[in-house]
Amino acid sequence: MTRWEQAWASDVLKAFTLDGAPGLNVAPGEVDYLGAFSRMRRGSTALAAFGLRIALWMVILAPLWLLGRIGTFSALAVRERTELLAHLLSHRSFVVRELALLLKLTAAMALLGTASVRARTQYDDTRAPVLLTHDARVHLKTVSELTRNSQPPERAAS
């Protein structure tokens, strides 16, 4: 991977969580997103590793082909990045949705691979099982929450 792709991978994977999400507010450098991306590529088949790279390029260039803007994903504001990912996760094309989901899974693995994040979210707490009912659900604000009620990002004025 090039240095650009490494920076892009970090930018994309960071954008899958929103500020204000309980337990998921991570300090800069706390989660090794690039390490998780690299481990996923190394541990995958050649086709899956290629898919991760294609997914990364798809997201990085999404402002061009989806929003009609000159620039890359990294040039967007943090909130716009998250909204763009939400739109890609609900895109009409199956391929686009699945490539975006592949990156979302990589971000989840990076978060779960960080002991401090697991501690804050009580992921490893096995003292008392949590029973979820229809009325009482654990709710973490993530990019999927945006997909339910969001409109596609606006196209840049021509």
Secondary structure as a PSIPRED ss2 file (coil, helix, strand):
# PSIPRED VFORMAT (PSIPRED V4.0)

   1 M C   1.000  0.000  0.000
   2 T C   1.000  0.000  0.000
   3 R H   0.000  1.000  0.000
   4 W H   0.000  1.000  0.000
   5 E H   0.000  1.000  0.000
   6 Q H   0.000  1.000  0.000
   7 A H   0.000  1.000  0.000
   8 W H   0.000  1.000  0.000
   9 A H   0.000  1.000  0.000
  10 S H   0.000  1.000  0.000
  11 D H   0.000  1.000  0.000
  12 V H   0.000  1.000  0.000
  13 L H   0.000  1.000  0.000
  14 K H   0.000  1.000  0.000
  15 A C   1.000  0.000  0.000
  16 F C   1.000  0.000  0.000
  17 T E   0.000  0.000  1.000
  18 L C   1.000  0.000  0.000
  19 D C   1.000  0.000  0.000
  20 G C   1.000  0.000  0.000
  21 A C   1.000  0.000  0.000
  22 P C   1.000  0.000  0.000
  23 G C   1.000  0.000  0.000
  24 L C   1.000  0.000  0.000
  25 N C   1.000  0.000  0.000
  26 V C   1.000  0.000  0.000
  27 A C   1.000  0.000  0.000
  28 P C   1.000  0.000  0.000
  29 G C   1.000  0.000  0.000
  30 E C   1.000  0.000  0.000
  31 V C   1.000  0.000  0.000
  32 D C   1.000  0.000  0.000
  33 Y H   0.000  1.000  0.000
  34 L H   0.000  1.000  0.000
  35 G H   0.000  1.000  0.000
  36 A H   0.000  1.000  0.000
  37 F H   0.000  1.000  0.000
  38 S H   0.000  1.000  0.000
  39 R H   0.000  1.000  0.000
  40 M H   0.000  1.000  0.000
  41 R H   0.000  1.000  0.000
  42 R H   0.000  1.000  0.000
  43 G C   1.000  0.000  0.000
  44 S C   1.000  0.000  0.000
  45 T C   1.000  0.000  0.000
  46 A H   0.000  1.000  0.000
  47 L H   0.000  1.000  0.000
  48 A H   0.000  1.000  0.000
  49 A H   0.000  1.000  0.000
  50 F H   0.000  1.000  0.000
  51 G H   0.000  1.000  0.000
  52 L H   0.000  1.000  0.000
  53 R H   0.000  1.000  0.000
  54 I H   0.000  1.000  0.000
  55 A H   0.000  1.000  0.000
  56 L H   0.000  1.000  0.000
  57 W H   0.000  1.000  0.000
  58 M H   0.000  1.000  0.000
  59 V H   0.000  1.000  0.000
  60 I H   0.000  1.000  0.000
  61 L C   1.000  0.000  0.000
  62 A H   0.000  1.000  0.000
  63 P H   0.000  1.000  0.000
  64 L H   0.000  1.000  0.000
  65 W H   0.000  1.000  0.000
  66 L H   0.000  1.000  0.000
  67 L H   0.000  1.000  0.000
  68 G C   1.000  0.000  0.000
  69 R C   1.000  0.000  0.000
  70 I C   1.000  0.000  0.000
  71 G C   1.000  0.000  0.000
  72 T C   1.000  0.000  0.000
  73 F H   0.000  1.000  0.000
  74 S H   0.000  1.000  0.000
  75 A H   0.000  1.000  0.000
  76 L C   1.000  0.000  0.000
  77 A C   1.000  0.000  0.000
  78 V H   0.000  1.000  0.000
  79 R H   0.000  1.000  0.000
  80 E H   0.000  1.000  0.000
  81 R H   0.000  1.000  0.000
  82 T H   0.000  1.000  0.000
  83 E H   0.000  1.000  0.000
  84 L H   0.000  1.000  0.000
  85 L H   0.000  1.000  0.000
  86 A H   0.000  1.000  0.000
  87 H H   0.000  1.000  0.000
  88 L H   0.000  1.000  0.000
  89 L H   0.000  1.000  0.000
  90 S C   1.000  0.000  0.000
  91 H C   1.000  0.000  0.000
  92 R C   1.000  0.000  0.000
  93 S C   1.000  0.000  0.000
  94 F H   0.000  1.000  0.000
  95 V H   0.000  1.000  0.000
  96 V H   0.000  1.000  0.000
  97 R H   0.000  1.000  0.000
  98 E H   0.000  1.000  0.000
  99 L H   0.000  1.000  0.000
 100 A H   0.000  1.000  0.000
 101 L H   0.000  1.000  0.000
 102 L H   0.000  1.000  0.000
 103 L H   0.000  1.000  0.000
 104 K H   0.000  1.000  0.000
 105 L H   0.000  1.000  0.000
 106 T H   0.000  1.000  0.000
 107 A H   0.000  1.000  0.000
 108 A H   0.000  1.000  0.000
 109 M H   0.000  1.000  0.000
 110 A H   0.000  1.000  0.000
 111 L H   0.000  1.000  0.000
 112 L H   0.000  1.000  0.000
 113 G C   1.000  0.000  0.000
 114 T C   1.000  0.000  0.000
 115 A H   0.000  1.000  0.000
 116 S H   0.000  1.000  0.000
 117 V H   0.000  1.000  0.000
 118 R H   0.000  1.000  0.000
 119 A H   0.000  1.000  0.000
 120 R H   0.000  1.000  0.000
 121 T H   0.000  1.000  0.000
 122 Q C   1.000  0.000  0.000
 123 Y C   1.000  0.000  0.000
 124 D C   1.000  0.000  0.000
 125 D C   1.000  0.000  0.000
 126 T C   1.000  0.000  0.000
 127 R C   1.000  0.000  0.000
 128 A C   1.000  0.000  0.000
 129 P C   1.000  0.000  0.000
 130 V C   1.000  0.000  0.000
 131 L C   1.000  0.000  0.000
 132 L C   1.000  0.000  0.000
 133 T C   1.000  0.000  0.000
 134 H C   1.000  0.000  0.000
 135 D C   1.000  0.000  0.000
 136 A C   1.000  0.000  0.000
 137 R C   1.000  0.000  0.000
 138 V C   1.000  0.000  0.000
 139 H C   1.000  0.000  0.000
 140 L C   1.000  0.000  0.000
 141 K C   1.000  0.000  0.000
 142 T E   0.000  0.000  1.000
 143 V H   0.000  1.000  0.000
 144 S H   0.000  1.000  0.000
 145 E H   0.000  1.000  0.000
 146 L H   0.000  1.000  0.000
 147 T H   0.000  1.000  0.000
 148 R H   0.000  1.000  0.000
 149 N H   0.000  1.000  0.000
 150 S C   1.000  0.000  0.000
 151 Q C   1.000  0.000  0.000
 152 P C   1.000  0.000  0.000
 153 P C   1.000  0.000  0.000
 154 E C   1.000  0.000  0.000
 155 R C   1.000  0.000  0.000
 156 A C   1.000  0.000  0.000
 157 A C   1.000  0.000  0.000
 158 S C   1.000  0.000  0.000
